[in-house]
Structures are given as structure tokens and as C-alpha cells.
Amino acid sequence: MRVANVVRLLREKGHLFTLVLPPWQGIWHWHNPKLSIPWKELFDLQSLNKFIPVIEFDEFIKEKNSNKLIIESIFYLQHYQEGWSESKGFEIKYDLRPCIDANKYYRKRDKWEGDFSGQTLQFNELKCLSIQGQSNTLVDAIIELMDNKKTILIDRAETILHDDFGDVYYWKARISMNYSKQLKDIGDNFRKEKFPMGSEFICAHLRRGDFVWAHEDIIPSLSGAANKIKEISTSLGFKNVFICTDADNKEINKITSILNKSGLIVDRFNSNELSPAAVSIVDQWICANSKYFIGTHHSTFSFRIHEDREILGHPPETTFNRFCGEKEGNECEQPAKWRILLD
């Protein structure tokens, strides 16, 4: 979304760039680091194009009609090697600096070359840009340094911050990320088949995997998570629970058994026909339409569901909830309520 707003700001200033969408890769929930998924499998491209013009990476390559695509310039974003001083604080600034860690790109005769999303690309120039700032800071840098280039690759865009996190343009970009109709239909049909009224169920996102040791202070045990779900079930009067998780089968069977013994009906969505990426989107969509959601602290997956539920208009008290870690007790700090802004 940061890069989408970079393109929006550039276009507002008369630089009519189109955002090229690299395939999705390396997402933890997929358990397959080599998986490469185009945006059109997961999202509605027509909806994305309502915010800014976009094109899939493979379509961009086809348009250029070249086996070895040459990009005019690459901006490799990096932090300042010296950091930022306590006396001056966080300054908004950018400078061309020697590359700190851009070893994935190498000089080959008069060009630069490197792999990007499984495709070998060539570049006329490599610019390592030390930057502290937001999307509009990068816009200023591009306008100053691009020298009328038509194709620019921005690498390590996570280096920049959102201009105003949660502002109207953040939400416009997020709303444009509408999931594909096919995947939403699959999720809707699953809900209608499994749950009363298609919505009277609790959704729990239980992040496990690396979170168990990386965030052990805020992660509940399986029995602790089950007890919290039972507490919510008693409060709402719902017997149906949908669980999305990256837990292994042993953990899934354990928490399912605990909940079943308390009279709760547990469901999960599985598919041998869809990619793990598509299954994750269906999971998100099902959770977005539940009557009540509880997620995992610090999990991006849970945060995306918060946003989906805000877009759909659910009451905040049914959305911004998370499991407490074993060491936190029952009264832990709940997620910040990032409410939607439409104007």
C-alpha cells in the first residue's frame, strides 16, 4: 500500500507511472517458499485499477517482448549506515550512498543484472538510496533523481513508512484490494453450508509456527486458547467455531478435541484444488464475515482481518480482540482500534 500511494502521488504530480505487481512469494502461512502466485489469482484487478493503474509482472514482461528485460533504473532503498542521532531525532531525508547490502545485483559489462521474482532482469543503472521518511519522501527522491526514466524498480520498499498510517488514502488503497470473486464465493458457500445464517460463528486465528518461540510471552497455550474460545462461546451463545491457523496437525487435533468435549463444533477450510495462497484468502474472507473474531497479537494475518471487518462494517468490539499469552493472564492489552476513514 505504501508503493501504491507512491504511484498515486507521482501521478498527481504529472508523472504517469503504472504499478507493476510482482507475484506473491515467501508468505509463512503457505509453507512453500518457492510458491509464486500472480495477483489475479487472489484479487480483483479491476478493483485495484480503480485506485491506480496496475499491471501483472508477467504481463509487463510480455508487453516488453524480451527474454531479458532491461529496466532503466533500480532504486535500492536502504537505511543510513550511521543510523539517526538522538540529538536530531528521526529526520526526513534521503541521499545517494554507497550500497550497504545490494549483493543480489552485480555488474555485467555495461549493465547491472539480478534476479527479481524468478526473472533475470538487466538495469542500466543501480542507485542505492539511503532514506528516512514516508511515501512522499520517496516520491520527492524519484522526481529529483529519475532523469526522465520510464521504467524504475523500487527494491526494499518496506524501508519507507506510510505517509499517515490509517488515513483516507491508506484505506482507499486497502479497499481497492478486493479479493477475487471466485475465492469470496467459495468462502460464502462454505459459510452457508457450515454455519447458522452463514454468519453465527466465532472465528479464531491462532498463529503458531515460529510465533511460539519468537513471541512466547504473548502466545497462548492450546488449552489457554481453547478456554478463551469457550468463554466467548458462552457469552455469545454460539456453538460453531471456525479456526484458521498455521499449527501442525497434532496441535489442530488437540485444540479441536478440547473444544469438541465442551460441545463446540469446530470447522476449518481445506482444499486440494486451491493453492495455499488462495486458501489463506478464503480463510480471511470467512473470518471477515464471522459474528466475532479473535486473533493473535503482532500477526499481520490477524491485522488484515481487522481491516476486512472494518470495511464490512462490523462493530469494533467484535473485531479488535486477541488471545492473551500464558504469561499475561486473562487481562492483556487488546489490539489498537484502527478505524476506517472514508473522507
Secondary structure, DSSP 8 states (H G I E B T S, - for coil): -HHHHHHHHHHHTT----EEE--EE--GGGT-TT-EE-HHHHB-HHHHTTTS-EEEHHHHHHHHT-SS-EEEEEEEEE--TT---TTT-S--EEEE---SS-TTSEEETTEEEEEETTEEEEEEEEEEEEEESBHHHHHHHHHHHSTT-S-EEEE-GGGSB-SSTTSHHHHHHHHH--B-HHHHHHHHHHHHHHSGGGT-SEEEEE--TTHHHHTTTT---HHHHHHHHHHHHHHHT--EEEEEE---HHHHHHHHHHHHHTT-EEE----SSS-HHHHHHHHHHHHHTSSEEEB-TT-HHHHHHHHHHHHHT--GGGTS-B---TTT-S-------------
